[in-house]
Each structure stands twice: as C-alpha cells, then as structure tokens.
C-alpha cells in the first residue's frame, strides 16, 4: 500500500468555492458535495478575471479569432460584451494567477468548465456548444504539471472518486525520482491496473517499453513517467470501473480473504450511488488491512501532529 503523507494543495476557481466573483455576481459552493473529505486538502481559491482588474460585476468576456492557445500566440484577442479589447489586463491577470498557483505549490486545479478563462475543454455554457477551448487560463494550465478537475464532477460521487484516485496516483508518481534503476518497475507494478483500466492498449505499450529497457536510461524512464502521468489525467468510465472493481475484489478475496456483501458482479444492475459505495467500501477495507487495491492504489494518510 503506497501513501501520500501530506495535505494536497488544490487551487480552485473562486466562484466554485462560493465566492460571488462571476461577472454577474454569482458563485457556487461545489465543495459542499465533498462533505468532510474536503478537510483532507488545502484550498487556494483564485479568480483570474478579478486579478485582471475587471472587477465585479463586469462585462462578460469572449475570445475572438481563436482559442486560448491562439491568444498566447498573439493570434486571437479578448473582448468584453461592449466590444472593448482587454488583452493587456487579461495577460497580467492570467500570468499572476499561474504564478500564485506555483507559489502555493498547487498540485491540482479545479476549474469551472465553460468559462472563457478557466475552461479547459469548453469555453461557453450556452446549449451544447463547446465554444473555443481551451480558455485563456486553461491554456496555461494544460502546459503545467497540474492535475486538472472540472468542478461539475464534484457533484457525482463516482466521478469524484474517479478523479480523486487518479489525482492521488498522479501526485504520487510526480514525486518519484527514480533514484534506483529498478524503481520504475516497482512504480509500474503499483499503478498498472489503474492505467490498464483507463486505456488497456496504451498500458500494454508502456509495459512493452519497460520490458525493453536494458540499462539505466534516465531520459527514457522520465519519458515513460510522463506517458503514465498523461494517462492518469484521463477519466475512466462507469463500465470500466465496474469491471476492474470486480477483478480486483476477486483477487483480494481469494488471496487475502477480503469480503464484502456490498460488492456486485459487473452484470448486476445498480445505480451510480451504489457503485460509489462499493469502491469506497473496498478502499476502506484495503486500507484497514494495508492491502493494495489495484483500482485505487494510492491512499492518503496524514501524519499526526
């Protein structure tokens, strides 16, 4: 059982922590969905548009001529709803926001999807359109080793569990330095079932690359590390979670005698809430017995003061 022994620093769009800093004075407390679990983390709220000195309330902004990547390449501009260009203000606010996250050593950023600033995979909330992703701040975040989570997924117990387990694995892997030649094999043994669940084809390719490593090639090991980290950013699916849960449960049951009446076979019908209860149950039982649960191989255990 591998563990993180510190509180994780999480940056979050301030409007998702309840601060009424949206252009229209709105904000939502998305952390309420995490209940007591939110106490495991240190939170760093930030609003890039407020740091751009646009104020509250303010005219909504939009990208013109491209997406956030294009903006930083000087191929797109940002205008407010009055048609006023605010490039200078946005550049200052977005870069200051990123510097803030670096200063507080943020491991993670929870962003508001649909925002032209913080959005990563969509930059509008209108209908089902994606807008012009990534957003301006989202573009900067994608270039950093920061684990990104859409705030809307905090509402779903199973989606949050999926993000949380991959977040732990991502941060744990990022902190591994490969001081020993065989360390990468131990790391892969810890994470491979989770990576296989996310993308079996890519996981098998990583396994083949590892089998071909003959000497201590630090550069090649770091390339493989980045491959794994990139895969850990990607969500799983309900079907994959069910199948891998059952596979890991049968293994733990047969080898260590771990039992739970909550666990259902993949073919049995259940709702999302029950599935979340199942994975949390096995997580809890595995932690109590110091067993490695392949679906969620990294836990957090804070040191007592």
N, C-alpha and C positions, 0 to 999 in steps of 0.2 A: 504494500500500500504506500503510494507516494503522496506527500502532503505539501501544501503551502503553509507556511507558519507565520504569515503576516497578513494584515488587513490590506486589501486591494484598493488602490486609488482609482476611483471612477469619475471621469468628467461626464457631465450631463448637460444637455440643452436646458437652460434655466427655466424655460417655460414648461418643461416636463417635470420639474420639481416643485411646481405650484406657483412660481414667480410669475406675476402678470406682466410679462415683458414682451408679449407678442405685439405686433403692430397695432392690434385692436384692443389692447389691454387684457388679453386673455392668457390663461395659463392652466395647466392640468397637473395634479399631483399623481403621477404614474407610479411613484414608489409605494403608494398605499397598497398596491397589489402584491408587493413583496412581503408585507407584514413585518414580522420580527427579523426576517432574514436580511433586511436592509442594514441591520446593525453590524453585519459582518464586514461592511465596506466603509471607506471614507469617501464622501461625496464632494465633488467640486463643480458647482453649477456655474455656467457661463453662457452669455448671450453675445455672439459675435456682432450682431447688428447694433446692440446697445453700445458695445465697445467701439463701434464705428461712429459713435456720437450721433446716431439718427434719432435717438430719444423714443419716448413712449407717451402718447400714441404717435405713430409715424405713418407716412405713406408707404404702402407695400412696395417691395422692390421686385424686379424681374430681370432675368438675363436676356440680352438682345444680341443675336448674331452667333450664338453657340452656347456651350455648356461651361461648367466651372473650369474644366481643363483649358478650354479655349480662352477664358478670361485671363488666366495666369500666363498664357502665351500671347497676350495682347491681341487676340483675335475676336474677342467679344467684350461687350460693355454691360454695365448695370445701370438701370434707370428706375426711378420711382414712378408711381402712377401719375404724377404730374409731367412726366417726360424729362425730368431733371437727371442728368448723369451724376452718379455718386461713386465713381470708380476710386477716387483718391481716399474717400472716407472708408470704403469697403476694404481696400487693400490694408489700410492701417489697422482696422478693427479685426480683420481675419488673421493677420500675422501676429497681432498682440494676443489673440485668443490661443493660437497654436503655441506661442511662447509660454503662456500661462500653463497650458497642459504639460509642457515639458518641465517647467519649474516645479510643479507639484508631483512630477513623476507619474503621471496618469498612465495606467496600464490599459484602460478601457475608456471608450466614449460612447454614451448612449445618446443617440441623436433623434431629432424629430424628422421622420421621413416626410417628404412632401414640401419641405422648406427650401426656398431657393438658396439659402445659405447653408444650413446643416444637412440637407437632404443628400443621400448617397446614391440611391437607385431610382428616386423620383424627386421632382422639384416643384410639383403642384399638387394641390388637394382637390382639384376640380375633376369631377367624374372619375373615369378610369385612366385618364391620360397620365403619362409618365413625366411630361414636361421635358426638361433638358438636363438630365442627370449626367455626372454628379453636380451638386451645388457648389458654390464658391468655397465654402469651408470644407464641405465634403471632399472636394478635390484634394485639398491639403492633407486631410486625414488619411485618405487612401494611400498616400505616399509614405506614411509613417508606420512604425511597428506598433500601432494602437489597435486593439481589438474593438470592432465596431458592432453595436447592437441597436436595432430600431426600437424606439420606446414603445411603439404599439404592441410589440410582442411580450411586454411585461404583463399584459392583461391575460394571457393564456398560460396556465400552469405548465403545460407540456412544452410550449415554445420557450418559455423562460428556462425550464430545466435544460432543454437542449442547448440554449445559448450559454447558460451558466457552466455546464460540464465542459463545453468546448473552450470557454473562457479560461477556466482553471488549467486545462491542458495546454492552451496556448501560452499562458503566462509562465507556467512551469517549464515548458520547453524553451521559451525565450531566455530563461535564466541558466540553462545548461551550457557549460563552456567547453565540453569535450576535452577535459584535461588528460583523460586516458584514451588510448587508441580504441579500446573496445566499448567505450561508453555509449557510442551511438547505437550499438546493437541492444544494449540494455534499455535505452530510451525507446527504441522501436518496439521492443517486446512489451513495454508498458502501454504504448499508445496505439499499437497496430489494430486492435479490434475496433476502436473508435474510428480510426481512419478508414478501415475497411467498410464500416457502416456508411460513412459519408460518401465514399467513392471506391468501390472494390477494384475497378480497373487501375486507377491511379495508385492505390495502395499496393497492388501486385507489382506495378512498375517500380515503386520505391523499394520493395523487397528484393527485386532483381538487381537493382543498382547496389544495394547493400551487399548482396552476395558476391558482387564483382570487385568490391574494394579489397585490394591485396595489401596495400601499405597504408601508413598513416598519412592520408591526404587531407589536410585541414580544410583546404578550399572546397574539395568535393563534399566533405561532411557538412560544411556550412550551407552548401547548395541544397543538399538533401534536407537539412533542417528547415530552410526557407520553404521548400516544397511542402513539407508537413504542416508548417505554420499557415501557409496559404490555404491548404485543405481544411484546416481547423476553423477557418473563418466562415466556411460554408455550412448552411443549415442542413440537417437531416430531414427525414420525412416521418410521418406517423407510422407508415408501414415498415420502414426500415428500423425504427425504434422498437416496434413490437417484436420483429423477428430477432433482432440482436439481443433484446432483453431475454427472450425465451432461451436462446442459445447459451447465453452467459449464466442464466439461472440454472439450467440443466447441468452445466459444468460445475457450478458451485454446490449444487445439491448432491451430485454424485461424488465429488471429490472431498467435500468438507461437511456434508450433511446439512447444509443450509436449507431451511424450509420456510415457506410462507403460503398461507391459504389464499392470499390476495392475487397471486400470480396466475394469469390466464394464458392459455395457448394462443398463438397468433391468429388462428382462425375464429376464435370466440369473439362475439360482438361485445364491445364496451364503448363507453363514451370517453372523451379526451380527459375528463377529470379523473376517471378510474385509472386510465393509463398512467397519468402523472402520479397517482397514489402508489401504483405498482413500482415504478422506477425509484421513487423516493423510499419505499419500503426496503428494496434490495440494497440501495445505497446505505441506508441506516444500518441494516443487519451486517453488511460487509464491513462497514467502519467499526462496528462494535467488536467484530471478530478479527479486525486487522487483515481482511482479505481484499484482494484486488478485484474490483467489479469492472470487467472489460468495457462496459458501456459508459462508465464514468470513472476512469482510472485515477483521477487526481482529486483529493479532497482538501478541505481547508481545516487546519487545527491551530487555533490561535494560542500562543504561549500565555500562560497566566502570569500576571504581574507579581 
